[in-house]
Amino acid sequence: SGTKTGPYSSIVIRAAKTTLGEQPSPIPPAGYIQKDISIPEFQEKRIQTHIFEALAAINMEHLSEVPLAQSGVAKTVDRDDFNNFVHGIAEDIIAIVDRIYFLINEYRYRLIVPEDNRRKRMLPKINVPENYDLLIANNLVEEIKQAKDAGVSPTILTELQMGYASAKFYNNPQVRDELNCIFELDPLPGIDDDSKVNRLTNKGITEVDYIISVNIEAFVRRARVEQPKFYTLPFADKRKQLEKYANEVVKKNSEQVTENSEQNAESKEPRAESEKPTDAPLDKPADDKAPKPEETKADKPAAPADKPAPAAPPVA
């Protein structure tokens, strides 16, 4: 018989000798041969662990898809620490680039421009960003959900939503700018419609603010169509444009209320005497020959007198 070295090696089964009391040979002889997968699983876990530790060395372990040991617990990200770390790397990179620009400028223009101050003014200036939106969208969604469950102020929620819009639609500037403009100009952010109505009823907000809040998406899109550079305008100018749209709605609603009131008043106004219905049928012709009730016998014309009889002939 051959030596068994793996699941795909040759297996030779020797027939049992029933005379010596041996067990009969299995049927089928080898059964279902299963491949050992423990080694690939171990290798996969080892690779994922190395990836996580490599990212953790540069404070970017949140970019790894390896979950925590505790099931159902989301990874927490220290925004400030992460932002400071990336900012430090950016500072070092810009410092190196500035040194390279300085050497190139000296090499090319030292003889042409002998004044040092003039050559320094020729160097480009590179600004180092202060904030970096490098967190993945899933972490931001989880953070917004936790903030809502904790009852955080609507203003903070609006800022978180603006950050999520910038991270989610970073490659679509038009959608990103539209969403940020909506969050910025909404006078009642994070408040449901019922609360808005209650505040308007109790005179806690103006009618203009209420109309802008409930129509914020339509107003922003309309302003974008009428003014292509609307998103880049100062806040005061954008707010003034939305107030103009809201006043148009107020005026239109007032005219509609006035028109409905006039229609209701006309329907309740009493009709004139000439319009009142009469008991006599309208289709019966008047009888000119019938005597009028106010006429008396005295008013009737006298009957004509009888004609005189003819005279008798004379007697002879």
LINNORWO-V218969 format. One record per residue. N is the residue number from 1. RES is the residue in one letter. OMEGA is omega in whole degrees, 0 to 359 (NA if undefined). Layout:
n=N res=RES omega=OMEGA
n=N res=RES omega=OMEGA
//
This chain:
n=1 res=S omega=179
n=2 res=G omega=179
n=3 res=T omega=180
n=4 res=K omega=181
n=5 res=T omega=181
n=6 res=G omega=182
n=7 res=P omega=182
n=8 res=Y omega=179
n=9 res=S omega=181
n=10 res=S omega=179
n=11 res=I omega=180
n=12 res=V omega=180
n=13 res=I omega=178
n=14 res=R omega=180
n=15 res=A omega=181
n=16 res=A omega=177
n=17 res=K omega=183
n=18 res=T omega=182
n=19 res=T omega=181
n=20 res=L omega=179
n=21 res=G omega=178
n=22 res=E omega=177
n=23 res=Q omega=179
n=24 res=P omega=181
n=25 res=S omega=180
n=26 res=P omega=177
n=27 res=I omega=356
n=28 res=P omega=189
n=29 res=P omega=184
n=30 res=A omega=184
n=31 res=G omega=180
n=32 res=Y omega=182
n=33 res=I omega=180
n=34 res=Q omega=179
n=35 res=K omega=179
n=36 res=D omega=182
n=37 res=I omega=181
n=38 res=S omega=181
n=39 res=I omega=176
n=40 res=P omega=179
n=41 res=E omega=179
n=42 res=F omega=179
n=43 res=Q omega=179
n=44 res=E omega=178
n=45 res=K omega=180
n=46 res=R omega=179
n=47 res=I omega=180
n=48 res=Q omega=178
n=49 res=T omega=178
n=50 res=H omega=179
n=51 res=I omega=181
n=52 res=F omega=180
n=53 res=E omega=178
n=54 res=A omega=177
n=55 res=L omega=179
n=56 res=A omega=179
n=57 res=A omega=179
n=58 res=I omega=176
n=59 res=N omega=178
n=60 res=M omega=181
n=61 res=E omega=179
n=62 res=H omega=178
n=63 res=L omega=179
n=64 res=S omega=180
n=65 res=E omega=179
n=66 res=V omega=180
n=67 res=P omega=177
n=68 res=L omega=180
n=69 res=A omega=179
n=70 res=Q omega=181
n=71 res=S omega=176
n=72 res=G omega=180
n=73 res=V omega=182
n=74 res=A omega=179
n=75 res=K omega=177
n=76 res=T omega=183
n=77 res=V omega=176
n=78 res=D omega=185
n=79 res=R omega=185
n=80 res=D omega=180
n=81 res=D omega=180
n=82 res=F omega=181
n=83 res=N omega=179
n=84 res=N omega=180
n=85 res=F omega=180
n=86 res=V omega=179
n=87 res=H omega=178
n=88 res=G omega=177
n=89 res=I omega=179
n=90 res=A omega=178
n=91 res=E omega=180
n=92 res=D omega=180
n=93 res=I omega=180
n=94 res=I omega=178
n=95 res=A omega=178
n=96 res=I omega=180
n=97 res=V omega=179
n=98 res=D omega=179
n=99 res=R omega=179
n=100 res=I omega=178
n=101 res=Y omega=181
n=102 res=F omega=180
n=103 res=L omega=178
n=104 res=I omega=180
n=105 res=N omega=178
n=106 res=E omega=182
n=107 res=Y omega=186
n=108 res=R omega=192
n=109 res=Y omega=182
n=110 res=R omega=180
n=111 res=L omega=181
n=112 res=I omega=180
n=113 res=V omega=184
n=114 res=P omega=182
n=115 res=E omega=181
n=116 res=D omega=182
n=117 res=N omega=179
n=118 res=R omega=178
n=119 res=R omega=178
n=120 res=K omega=178
n=121 res=R omega=178
n=122 res=M omega=182
n=123 res=L omega=177
n=124 res=P omega=179
n=125 res=K omega=180
n=126 res=I omega=179
n=127 res=N omega=178
n=128 res=V omega=179
n=129 res=P omega=179
n=130 res=E omega=182
n=131 res=N omega=183
n=132 res=Y omega=178
n=133 res=D omega=182
n=134 res=L omega=180
n=135 res=L omega=180
n=136 res=I omega=186
n=137 res=A omega=182
n=138 res=N omega=178
n=139 res=N omega=179
n=140 res=L omega=178
n=141 res=V omega=178
n=142 res=E omega=179
n=143 res=E omega=178
n=144 res=I omega=179
n=145 res=K omega=179
n=146 res=Q omega=179
n=147 res=A omega=178
n=148 res=K omega=179
n=149 res=D omega=180
n=150 res=A omega=179
n=151 res=G omega=180
n=152 res=V omega=181
n=153 res=S omega=178
n=154 res=P omega=178
n=155 res=T omega=178
n=156 res=I omega=177
n=157 res=L omega=179
n=158 res=T omega=178
n=159 res=E omega=179
n=160 res=L omega=179
n=161 res=Q omega=177
n=162 res=M omega=176
n=163 res=G omega=178
n=164 res=Y omega=179
n=165 res=A omega=179
n=166 res=S omega=180
n=167 res=A omega=183
n=168 res=K omega=185
n=169 res=F omega=180
n=170 res=Y omega=179
n=171 res=N omega=177
n=172 res=N omega=187
n=173 res=P omega=183
n=174 res=Q omega=178
n=175 res=V omega=181
n=176 res=R omega=181
n=177 res=D omega=179
n=178 res=E omega=180
n=179 res=L omega=179
n=180 res=N omega=178
n=181 res=C omega=178
n=182 res=I omega=179
n=183 res=F omega=184
n=184 res=E omega=188
n=185 res=L omega=180
n=186 res=D omega=181
n=187 res=P omega=181
n=188 res=L omega=184
n=189 res=P omega=175
n=190 res=G omega=181
n=191 res=I omega=182
n=192 res=D omega=186
n=193 res=D omega=180
n=194 res=D omega=179
n=195 res=S omega=178
n=196 res=K omega=179
n=197 res=V omega=179
n=198 res=N omega=179
n=199 res=R omega=178
n=200 res=L omega=179
n=201 res=T omega=181
n=202 res=N omega=178
n=203 res=K omega=177
n=204 res=G omega=178
n=205 res=I omega=178
n=206 res=T omega=179
n=207 res=E omega=179
n=208 res=V omega=179
n=209 res=D omega=179
n=210 res=Y omega=181
n=211 res=I omega=179
n=212 res=I omega=184
n=213 res=S omega=183
n=214 res=V omega=179
n=215 res=N omega=189
n=216 res=I omega=182
n=217 res=E omega=181
n=218 res=A omega=181
n=219 res=F omega=182
n=220 res=V omega=179
n=221 res=R omega=178
n=222 res=R omega=179
n=223 res=A omega=179
n=224 res=R omega=179
n=225 res=V omega=182
n=226 res=E omega=180
n=227 res=Q omega=183
n=228 res=P omega=180
n=229 res=K omega=184
n=230 res=F omega=183
n=231 res=Y omega=182
n=232 res=T omega=180
n=233 res=L omega=174
n=234 res=P omega=183
n=235 res=F omega=182
n=236 res=A omega=180
n=237 res=D omega=178
n=238 res=K omega=178
n=239 res=R omega=180
n=240 res=K omega=179
n=241 res=Q omega=179
n=242 res=L omega=176
n=243 res=E omega=177
n=244 res=K omega=178
n=245 res=Y omega=181
n=246 res=A omega=178
n=247 res=N omega=175
n=248 res=E omega=178
n=249 res=V omega=179
n=250 res=V omega=180
n=251 res=K omega=181
n=252 res=K omega=178
n=253 res=N omega=178
n=254 res=S omega=178
n=255 res=E omega=178
n=256 res=Q omega=178
n=257 res=V omega=179
n=258 res=T omega=179
n=259 res=E omega=178
n=260 res=N omega=179
n=261 res=S omega=179
n=262 res=E omega=178
n=263 res=Q omega=178
n=264 res=N omega=179
n=265 res=A omega=179
n=266 res=E omega=180
n=267 res=S omega=181
n=268 res=K omega=183
n=269 res=E omega=180
n=270 res=P omega=181
n=271 res=R omega=181
n=272 res=A omega=181
n=273 res=E omega=182
n=274 res=S omega=182
n=275 res=E omega=181
n=276 res=K omega=180
n=277 res=P omega=178
n=278 res=T omega=180
n=279 res=D omega=183
n=280 res=A omega=178
n=281 res=P omega=184
n=282 res=L omega=185
n=283 res=D omega=181
n=284 res=K omega=181
n=285 res=P omega=180
n=286 res=A omega=180
n=287 res=D omega=182
n=288 res=D omega=185
n=289 res=K omega=182
n=290 res=A omega=181
n=291 res=P omega=179
n=292 res=K omega=185
n=293 res=P omega=184
n=294 res=E omega=179
n=295 res=E omega=178
n=296 res=T omega=179
n=297 res=K omega=181
n=298 res=A omega=182
n=299 res=D omega=182
n=300 res=K omega=178
n=301 res=P omega=181
n=302 res=A omega=180
n=303 res=A omega=181
n=304 res=P omega=181
n=305 res=A omega=180
n=306 res=D omega=178
n=307 res=K omega=178
n=308 res=P omega=181
n=309 res=A omega=180
n=310 res=P omega=181
n=311 res=A omega=179
n=312 res=A omega=179
n=313 res=P omega=179
n=314 res=P omega=179
n=315 res=V omega=179
n=316 res=A omega=NA
//
